Amino acid sequence: MSGFIDKIKHKAEAVSAAIDNELTVLEGAGGDDPLADHDESNEAEASS
C-alpha cells in the first residue's frame, strides 16, 4: 500500500510542476489581450 501512495505523491508532484511551468510561461508571454479595451488613436500613433 505504501508503494501505491508513493506513486500517487510522485504523480501529484509532477502535475504540480507541470502546472507551475505552464503558468510561468504564460506570465512571461506578452502579446495582445483580446479582452482589453483598446484606444484606436493610441494604436495608430504607436504604429507610425
ZADO-1210 file (C-alpha; in nm, 4 decimals, padded with zeros to 6 digits):
<atoms>
<atom x="00.0000" y="00.0000" z="00.0000" code="MET" pos="1"/>
<atom x="00.2893" y="00.2364" z="00.0750" code="SER" pos="2"/>
<atom x="00.4214" y="00.1957" z="-00.2795" code="GLY" pos="3"/>
<atom x="00.0852" y="00.2973" z="-00.4207" code="PHE" pos="4"/>
<atom x="00.0770" y="00.6099" z="-00.2023" code="ILE" pos="5"/>
<atom x="00.4305" y="00.6988" z="-00.3097" code="ASP" pos="6"/>
<atom x="00.3302" y="00.6645" z="-00.6762" code="LYS" pos="7"/>
<atom x="00.0334" y="00.8967" z="-00.6226" code="ILE" pos="8"/>
<atom x="00.2536" y="01.1520" z="-00.4438" code="LYS" pos="9"/>
<atom x="00.5084" y="01.1470" z="-00.7261" code="HIS" pos="10"/>
<atom x="00.2364" y="01.1885" z="-00.9896" code="LYS" pos="11"/>
<atom x="00.0852" y="01.4791" z="-00.7938" code="ALA" pos="12"/>
<atom x="00.4264" y="01.6469" z="-00.7710" code="GLU" pos="13"/>
<atom x="00.4759" y="01.6005" z="-01.1460" code="ALA" pos="14"/>
<atom x="00.1371" y="01.7543" z="-01.2221" code="VAL" pos="15"/>
<atom x="00.2075" y="02.0443" z="-00.9855" code="SER" pos="16"/>
<atom x="00.5436" y="02.1073" z="-01.1523" code="ALA" pos="17"/>
<atom x="00.3848" y="02.0994" z="-01.4988" code="ALA" pos="18"/>
<atom x="00.1196" y="02.3489" z="-01.3915" code="ILE" pos="19"/>
<atom x="00.3819" y="02.5787" z="-01.2387" code="ASP" pos="20"/>
<atom x="00.5821" y="02.5582" z="-01.5617" code="ASN" pos="21"/>
<atom x="00.2813" y="02.6484" z="-01.7770" code="GLU" pos="22"/>
<atom x="00.1885" y="02.9399" z="-01.5530" code="LEU" pos="23"/>
<atom x="00.5448" y="03.0713" z="-01.5688" code="THR" pos="24"/>
<atom x="00.5391" y="03.0522" z="-01.9485" code="VAL" pos="25"/>
<atom x="00.2024" y="03.2266" z="-01.9649" code="LEU" pos="26"/>
<atom x="00.3113" y="03.5028" z="-01.7260" code="GLU" pos="27"/>
<atom x="00.6185" y="03.5727" z="-01.9383" code="GLY" pos="28"/>
<atom x="00.4302" y="03.5758" z="-02.2659" code="ALA" pos="29"/>
<atom x="00.3464" y="03.9238" z="-02.3775" code="GLY" pos="30"/>
<atom x="00.1118" y="03.9748" z="-02.6589" code="GLY" pos="31"/>
<atom x="-00.2207" y="04.1356" z="-02.7126" code="ASP" pos="32"/>
<atom x="-00.5005" y="04.0988" z="-02.4591" code="ASP" pos="33"/>
<atom x="-00.8133" y="04.0423" z="-02.6678" code="PRO" pos="34"/>
<atom x="-01.0362" y="04.1384" z="-02.3741" code="LEU" pos="35"/>
<atom x="-00.8644" y="04.4698" z="-02.3024" code="ALA" pos="36"/>
<atom x="-01.0191" y="04.7965" z="-02.4141" code="ASP" pos="37"/>
<atom x="-00.8065" y="04.9394" z="-02.6937" code="HIS" pos="38"/>
<atom x="-00.7879" y="05.3055" z="-02.7770" code="ASP" pos="39"/>
<atom x="-00.7577" y="05.3146" z="-03.1564" code="GLU" pos="40"/>
<atom x="-00.5981" y="05.6610" z="-03.1663" code="SER" pos="41"/>
<atom x="-00.3104" y="05.5457" z="-02.9420" code="ASN" pos="42"/>
<atom x="-00.2528" y="05.2367" z="-03.1563" code="GLU" pos="43"/>
<atom x="-00.2332" y="05.4473" z="-03.4742" code="ALA" pos="44"/>
<atom x="00.0274" y="05.6784" z="-03.3161" code="GLU" pos="45"/>
<atom x="00.2333" y="05.3857" z="-03.1893" code="ALA" pos="46"/>
<atom x="00.2484" y="05.2177" z="-03.5294" code="SER" pos="47"/>
<atom x="00.3666" y="05.5310" z="-03.7157" code="SER" pos="48"/>
</atoms>
